[in-house]
Amino acid sequence: MIHQATFLFISGAEIAFILFIAIMVFGADKLPEIARGLGKGMRTLKDATNDIKHEITKSAENHGIDTSLTSDIKKELDEVKDDLDDFTGSVKRKF
């Protein structure tokens, strides 16, 4: 049996079907404009979340709150994740 990678539990055939429906509804000439608009919207959202994170960190530092704790926890979690990936890599079965 062949194991296919999925993106958000959507298979390749389902993605192709969604693209086919999008082309039928919007037309091939409008899809690049729609994709461009979605990309700009996602970029704006990412910039806004980064600004909010920066403001929260700045405010916490101004009030004397230690923000290094979260980075230390993140480092520890990343190390555990890497160790777990190393361990499970040798145990995984290929189907």
C-alpha positions as CSV (number, residue, x, y, z in Angstrom):
1,M,0.0,0.0,0.0
2,I,1.3,3.5,-0.9
3,H,1.2,6.1,1.9
4,Q,0.5,9.6,0.6
5,A,1.2,12.8,2.4
6,T,-1.9,14.8,3.2
7,F,-2.3,18.5,3.9
8,L,-5.0,19.1,6.6
9,F,-6.4,15.7,5.9
10,I,-7.1,16.5,2.3
11,S,-5.8,14.1,-0.4
12,G,-4.5,15.2,-3.8
13,A,-7.6,14.2,-5.6
14,E,-9.7,16.4,-3.3
15,I,-7.4,19.3,-3.8
16,A,-7.7,18.8,-7.6
17,F,-11.5,18.7,-7.3
18,I,-11.5,21.9,-5.3
19,L,-9.3,23.6,-7.9
20,F,-11.5,22.4,-10.7
21,I,-14.6,23.8,-8.9
22,A,-12.8,27.1,-8.3
23,I,-11.8,27.4,-12.0
24,M,-15.4,26.6,-13.0
25,V,-16.9,29.2,-10.6
26,F,-14.4,32.1,-11.0
27,G,-12.8,31.4,-14.3
28,A,-9.1,30.8,-15.1
29,D,-8.4,34.5,-15.6
30,K,-9.6,35.5,-12.1
31,L,-7.8,32.9,-10.1
32,P,-4.4,34.7,-10.0
33,E,-6.1,37.8,-8.7
34,I,-7.9,35.9,-6.0
35,A,-4.7,34.1,-5.0
36,R,-2.8,37.4,-4.9
37,G,-5.5,38.9,-2.7
38,L,-5.4,35.9,-0.4
39,G,-1.6,36.1,-0.2
40,K,-1.8,39.8,0.7
41,G,-4.4,39.1,3.3
42,M,-2.4,36.3,4.9
43,R,0.7,38.6,4.9
44,T,-1.2,41.4,6.6
45,L,-2.5,38.9,9.2
46,K,1.0,37.6,9.9
47,D,2.4,41.2,10.2
48,A,-0.4,42.1,12.6
49,T,0.2,39.1,14.8
50,N,3.9,39.8,14.9
51,D,3.2,43.4,15.9
52,I,0.9,42.2,18.7
53,K,3.6,39.8,19.9
54,H,6.2,42.6,19.8
55,E,3.9,45.0,21.8
56,I,3.2,42.4,24.4
57,T,6.8,41.6,24.8
58,K,7.7,45.3,25.0
59,S,5.0,45.9,27.6
60,A,6.1,42.9,29.7
61,E,9.7,44.1,29.6
62,N,8.6,47.7,30.6
63,H,6.7,46.3,33.6
64,G,9.6,44.1,34.7
65,I,8.1,40.7,33.7
66,D,10.7,38.1,32.8
67,T,10.0,37.0,29.2
68,S,13.1,34.7,28.9
69,L,11.1,32.0,30.7
70,T,9.0,31.3,27.6
71,S,12.0,31.0,25.4
72,D,13.6,28.6,27.8
73,I,10.5,26.5,27.8
74,K,10.4,26.5,24.0
75,K,14.0,25.4,23.8
76,E,13.4,22.5,26.2
77,L,10.3,21.5,24.3
78,D,12.2,21.6,21.0
79,E,14.9,19.4,22.5
80,V,12.4,16.9,23.7
81,K,10.7,16.9,20.3
82,D,14.0,16.3,18.5
83,D,14.8,13.4,20.9
84,L,11.4,11.9,20.4
85,D,11.7,12.2,16.6
86,D,15.1,10.5,16.8
87,F,13.7,7.7,18.8
88,T,10.5,7.1,16.8
89,G,12.4,7.4,13.5
90,S,14.1,4.1,14.2
91,V,10.8,2.5,15.4
92,K,8.5,3.6,12.6
93,R,7.2,1.1,10.2
94,K,7.0,1.8,6.5
95,F,3.8,0.7,4.8
